C-alpha cells in the first residue's frame, strides 16, 4: 500500500449511497469524478467481505480483505485513463502492488483498452495500447473471463457505429478454483457502456417487492384514488392491524391502477430496453439501416422520459 502516496476517502454523500443500497451495515469507498469523466464506487456488506486495508487514486480502488470469513483476496475497481501513456503508468502501479503480495486478485471495470483488434469494430487500431494491456494481464497472472450475451461493452451513443470491449473482469486462478463464475454483458440503458455482471450461479431471490413510484403522485387522480381505496377497506380490529390490512389492499389496487390508468411505466420501459438491446446486438453484426437508426433514436428518447418518471424523487 505504501506505493500510493495519495490515498483518500472522497466527499461522496454517504446518505445518498445508503439510500440507493438501504442495508444498514453496508460500507463503501469512492473516488469522485472529474467533471463527467471517471468516478469509482465500491459497496460491500461487511458480513460477507471483511475489509483489512484499502487504497485508491483517481484510476482505481483497491480493497484487501477476507471473503466469507476464509478466502483472503483483493478487489480492484479500475477506470483506465483515456491516453496510452497514462494507462501504462496505472498498469505499472498495479503490477507493483500485485507483486507485493500473494492474495488472489479480482480486477473489474472500464480498462479503456482492448486485447485484440477483434474486440473493436469501426475503431482506430492502437497496437501499443493493446500490447501494454496484454503485458499487464500476463504480469498480474490473471485470467480474462469470457463474456456471454454480447460482444462489446461500449459504443459511441450518437452514431452507434463504433464498438469496443472496454469493460471486463480479470481473475487470479484461485478464484476460478473456488467459484464457478460467469460473466454477462447486460443491455445498455442510457449510457454508452453496458453493465457487466460477474456471478457464481443463478439465485432465486423470491418474488419482486412492491415498489412505489413517486411519479404516480403527478397524476391528477392519484390522491383521490388512494383516499377512495383507504376508506373502502373496512377492518374491525386494533389500529395496527387495520393499518396493515389497508396498506395491503392499497398495494394490490395500485398495481392494477398502474397498469390500467397510469400506463405501467415499468413494463413500457422494459419493452423499450429490450428493443434497444436487440438493436445494439444487430449493430454489433452490421450497420443499422436509416429506419433502424431513427427508431433507436426515438426509443432512446422514450426510454429517457420513462426512466425519469421511474427514478423521479
Secondary structure, 3 states (H helix, E strand, C coil): CCCCCCCCCCCCCHHHHHHHCCCCCEEEEEECCECCECCEEEEEECCCEEEEEEEEECCEEEEEEEECCCEEEEEEEEECCCCHHHHHHHHHHHHHHHHCCCCEEEEEEECCCCCCHHHEECCCCCHHHHHHHHHHHHHHCEEECCEECCCCCEECCCCCCCEECCEEEEEEHHHHHHCCCEEEECCCCCCCECCEEEECCCCCCCCCCCCCCHHHHHCCCHHHHHHHHHHCCCCCCCHHHHHHHHHHHHHHHHHHHHHHHHCCHHHHHHHHHHHHHHHHHHHHHCCCCHHHHHHHHHHHHHHHHHHHHHHCC
